[in-house]
């Protein structure tokens, strides 16, 4: 594998930093190549703003401004990101990350979960690096939008490695925090799968605030095992946008899991029966997770 | 109402900025007070780091470092935020936001949805401002942790105003993007409800990239209506942690919606029947939403 390890923790002596070192040791020991983007160490700029797209680097002076229609001076950030990408005018730090992604076949996103999501510095990596034209907004030969299973990052593996203070039960299928796969839905499905990447079951360190040495060692061992088996692991089986499961208005076809709602309906069933009872469906969902 | 309007859009001439102005006009016209935190205009620092907690402002020189145990030089960011809050050492920008929150009884979070979540600059507002000791980690008289329905921000209203490029159907109960309430779960339940705030149904502008003048006007009108009726609106009915619905391990009691999983199980039912059929449950969920 060619692994890009994106790390978003402010302390180099943290449990997470130690886990990353273990992970990298495992990868290189197995003959894989690894590159690290340590966002705090890099001083990564978190907020996407006009400076991302209105630089003149790599283009003739004034080109950035000329690209915008004169009658609309407003910053349309998504459209301008796409244009700046196409014209090679994205800021240097963003282009560098895009080059790393192009090189890699596997992306590891490693962060402590804050407010049930990534730290702002990592959210800003998504906002700034995964520009339209690069990661999404591409079209197939038949004109269809490449999205959810297809896209600019198609075929790359994506693995979350994260830590939470809470116990595992609270992040289970009926846990108060929400099932961890549902909590991470914006990333697993809305970002990885949306851009065509193949998402895997997240690797979660529970009770991170209270971990003692032996528990930390067990997590290190478990992480090495996850990385060792990743090439052959079964991914999360989300439905493809163009696989026949969705209507033109992007809702799940009526015949698939009729009347069911919730994020789990967007996972492909392991078994075909559409006539399963509610309890069977719940049990299946629990097994799938 | 005393409204703190947190705005996270990089362009002052955007549809969202125009909607905010309409909203503020409505609020002040109705006799409410409003304060704005325009994060991009303020140059808000997004990334939580050591500078948040290791300043000397408001304390004797060296106090910040003395507060850490000498044998552990590691940055334990959550614990240090709590200590810095208690000792008045949080950075000035963070303390200013906390003062605004203390003043307000209603918080509006207004942002374009990027990668199915808030822009990094807003995520960083949560990471940096909602510190332990201020927003969560408080204890009741009986020693229980105040969380999910109780907490440092108890009783304050919280409303999301957001815009998405996609059509509404894709964010519906069976839409490919996930139901918008589930997509926003980390904020609605994991942040608002977690800190004791009362969350409301998000106000979502769909198809934001293609909105023409009249459609924009309709959204402005709808937003004014939402704000006018907010004091009497019915909130999202999440279950309280200590309301009797959860076991000690923070899983939903077995007798409540038996076998059901998914984020919707954490919403209180409108009707009592636990023997409803799967189809009835789905229909109820659809109605609740």
HADDOCK unambig.tbl for C-alpha pairs under 7 A between the chains (distance, minus, plus):
assign (segid A and resid 10 and name CA) (segid B and resid 49 and name CA) 6.03 0.50 0.50
assign (segid A and resid 11 and name CA) (segid B and resid 74 and name CA) 6.87 0.50 0.50
assign (segid A and resid 11 and name CA) (segid B and resid 75 and name CA) 5.86 0.50 0.50
assign (segid A and resid 13 and name CA) (segid B and resid 74 and name CA) 6.18 0.50 0.50
assign (segid A and resid 46 and name CA) (segid B and resid 46 and name CA) 6.14 0.50 0.50
assign (segid A and resid 46 and name CA) (segid B and resid 47 and name CA) 6.69 0.50 0.50
assign (segid A and resid 46 and name CA) (segid B and resid 120 and name CA) 6.09 0.50 0.50
assign (segid A and resid 47 and name CA) (segid B and resid 46 and name CA) 6.68 0.50 0.50
assign (segid A and resid 47 and name CA) (segid B and resid 120 and name CA) 5.61 0.50 0.50
assign (segid A and resid 47 and name CA) (segid B and resid 121 and name CA) 5.37 0.50 0.50
assign (segid A and resid 49 and name CA) (segid B and resid 10 and name CA) 6.02 0.50 0.50
assign (segid A and resid 74 and name CA) (segid B and resid 11 and name CA) 6.85 0.50 0.50
assign (segid A and resid 74 and name CA) (segid B and resid 13 and name CA) 6.16 0.50 0.50
assign (segid A and resid 75 and name CA) (segid B and resid 11 and name CA) 5.84 0.50 0.50
assign (segid A and resid 114 and name CA) (segid B and resid 127 and name CA) 6.69 0.50 0.50
assign (segid A and resid 115 and name CA) (segid B and resid 186 and name CA) 6.70 0.50 0.50
assign (segid A and resid 115 and name CA) (segid B and resid 190 and name CA) 6.33 0.50 0.50
assign (segid A and resid 115 and name CA) (segid B and resid 191 and name CA) 6.06 0.50 0.50
assign (segid A and resid 116 and name CA) (segid B and resid 186 and name CA) 5.22 0.50 0.50
assign (segid A and resid 116 and name CA) (segid B and resid 190 and name CA) 6.20 0.50 0.50
assign (segid A and resid 117 and name CA) (segid B and resid 186 and name CA) 6.82 0.50 0.50
assign (segid A and resid 120 and name CA) (segid B and resid 46 and name CA) 6.09 0.50 0.50
assign (segid A and resid 120 and name CA) (segid B and resid 47 and name CA) 5.61 0.50 0.50
assign (segid A and resid 120 and name CA) (segid B and resid 120 and name CA) 4.73 0.50 0.50
assign (segid A and resid 120 and name CA) (segid B and resid 121 and name CA) 6.80 0.50 0.50
assign (segid A and resid 120 and name CA) (segid B and resid 123 and name CA) 5.14 0.50 0.50
assign (segid A and resid 120 and name CA) (segid B and resid 124 and name CA) 4.77 0.50 0.50
assign (segid A and resid 121 and name CA) (segid B and resid 47 and name CA) 5.37 0.50 0.50
assign (segid A and resid 121 and name CA) (segid B and resid 120 and name CA) 6.78 0.50 0.50
assign (segid A and resid 123 and name CA) (segid B and resid 120 and name CA) 5.14 0.50 0.50
assign (segid A and resid 124 and name CA) (segid B and resid 120 and name CA) 4.77 0.50 0.50
assign (segid A and resid 127 and name CA) (segid B and resid 114 and name CA) 6.67 0.50 0.50
assign (segid A and resid 169 and name CA) (segid B and resid 249 and name CA) 6.16 0.50 0.50
assign (segid A and resid 169 and name CA) (segid B and resid 250 and name CA) 6.65 0.50 0.50
assign (segid A and resid 169 and name CA) (segid B and resid 251 and name CA) 6.47 0.50 0.50
assign (segid A and resid 170 and name CA) (segid B and resid 249 and name CA) 6.68 0.50 0.50
assign (segid A and resid 170 and name CA) (segid B and resid 250 and name CA) 5.08 0.50 0.50
assign (segid A and resid 170 and name CA) (segid B and resid 251 and name CA) 5.89 0.50 0.50
assign (segid A and resid 173 and name CA) (segid B and resid 261 and name CA) 5.56 0.50 0.50
assign (segid A and resid 173 and name CA) (segid B and resid 262 and name CA) 6.76 0.50 0.50
assign (segid A and resid 174 and name CA) (segid B and resid 251 and name CA) 5.28 0.50 0.50
assign (segid A and resid 174 and name CA) (segid B and resid 252 and name CA) 5.53 0.50 0.50
assign (segid A and resid 174 and name CA) (segid B and resid 261 and name CA) 5.69 0.50 0.50
assign (segid A and resid 175 and name CA) (segid B and resid 250 and name CA) 5.72 0.50 0.50
assign (segid A and resid 175 and name CA) (segid B and resid 251 and name CA) 4.15 0.50 0.50
assign (segid A and resid 175 and name CA) (segid B and resid 252 and name CA) 6.25 0.50 0.50
assign (segid A and resid 176 and name CA) (segid B and resid 250 and name CA) 5.59 0.50 0.50
assign (segid A and resid 176 and name CA) (segid B and resid 251 and name CA) 5.78 0.50 0.50
assign (segid A and resid 176 and name CA) (segid B and resid 252 and name CA) 6.85 0.50 0.50
assign (segid A and resid 177 and name CA) (segid B and resid 190 and name CA) 6.89 0.50 0.50
assign (segid A and resid 178 and name CA) (segid B and resid 263 and name CA) 5.85 0.50 0.50
assign (segid A and resid 183 and name CA) (segid B and resid 185 and name CA) 6.96 0.50 0.50
assign (segid A and resid 183 and name CA) (segid B and resid 186 and name CA) 6.29 0.50 0.50
assign (segid A and resid 185 and name CA) (segid B and resid 183 and name CA) 6.96 0.50 0.50
assign (segid A and resid 186 and name CA) (segid B and resid 115 and name CA) 6.71 0.50 0.50
assign (segid A and resid 186 and name CA) (segid B and resid 116 and name CA) 5.23 0.50 0.50
assign (segid A and resid 186 and name CA) (segid B and resid 117 and name CA) 6.84 0.50 0.50
assign (segid A and resid 186 and name CA) (segid B and resid 183 and name CA) 6.30 0.50 0.50
assign (segid A and resid 190 and name CA) (segid B and resid 115 and name CA) 6.34 0.50 0.50
assign (segid A and resid 190 and name CA) (segid B and resid 116 and name CA) 6.19 0.50 0.50
assign (segid A and resid 190 and name CA) (segid B and resid 177 and name CA) 6.89 0.50 0.50
assign (segid A and resid 191 and name CA) (segid B and resid 115 and name CA) 6.07 0.50 0.50
assign (segid A and resid 249 and name CA) (segid B and resid 169 and name CA) 6.16 0.50 0.50
assign (segid A and resid 249 and name CA) (segid B and resid 170 and name CA) 6.68 0.50 0.50
assign (segid A and resid 250 and name CA) (segid B and resid 169 and name CA) 6.66 0.50 0.50
assign (segid A and resid 250 and name CA) (segid B and resid 170 and name CA) 5.09 0.50 0.50
assign (segid A and resid 250 and name CA) (segid B and resid 175 and name CA) 5.73 0.50 0.50
assign (segid A and resid 250 and name CA) (segid B and resid 176 and name CA) 5.59 0.50 0.50
assign (segid A and resid 251 and name CA) (segid B and resid 169 and name CA) 6.48 0.50 0.50
assign (segid A and resid 251 and name CA) (segid B and resid 170 and name CA) 5.87 0.50 0.50
assign (segid A and resid 251 and name CA) (segid B and resid 174 and name CA) 5.26 0.50 0.50
assign (segid A and resid 251 and name CA) (segid B and resid 175 and name CA) 4.15 0.50 0.50
assign (segid A and resid 251 and name CA) (segid B and resid 176 and name CA) 5.78 0.50 0.50
assign (segid A and resid 252 and name CA) (segid B and resid 174 and name CA) 5.51 0.50 0.50
assign (segid A and resid 252 and name CA) (segid B and resid 175 and name CA) 6.26 0.50 0.50
assign (segid A and resid 252 and name CA) (segid B and resid 176 and name CA) 6.86 0.50 0.50
assign (segid A and resid 259 and name CA) (segid B and resid 279 and name CA) 5.84 0.50 0.50
assign (segid A and resid 259 and name CA) (segid B and resid 282 and name CA) 5.70 0.50 0.50
assign (segid A and resid 260 and name CA) (segid B and resid 282 and name CA) 5.70 0.50 0.50
assign (segid A and resid 261 and name CA) (segid B and resid 173 and name CA) 5.54 0.50 0.50
assign (segid A and resid 261 and name CA) (segid B and resid 174 and name CA) 5.71 0.50 0.50
assign (segid A and resid 261 and name CA) (segid B and resid 282 and name CA) 6.39 0.50 0.50
assign (segid A and resid 262 and name CA) (segid B and resid 173 and name CA) 6.75 0.50 0.50
assign (segid A and resid 262 and name CA) (segid B and resid 262 and name CA) 5.97 0.50 0.50
assign (segid A and resid 263 and name CA) (segid B and resid 178 and name CA) 5.84 0.50 0.50
assign (segid A and resid 278 and name CA) (segid B and resid 278 and name CA) 5.10 0.50 0.50
assign (segid A and resid 279 and name CA) (segid B and resid 259 and name CA) 6.00 0.50 0.50
assign (segid A and resid 282 and name CA) (segid B and resid 259 and name CA) 5.78 0.50 0.50
assign (segid A and resid 282 and name CA) (segid B and resid 260 and name CA) 5.57 0.50 0.50
assign (segid A and resid 282 and name CA) (segid B and resid 261 and name CA) 6.35 0.50 0.50
assign (segid A and resid 283 and name CA) (segid B and resid 259 and name CA) 6.99 0.50 0.50
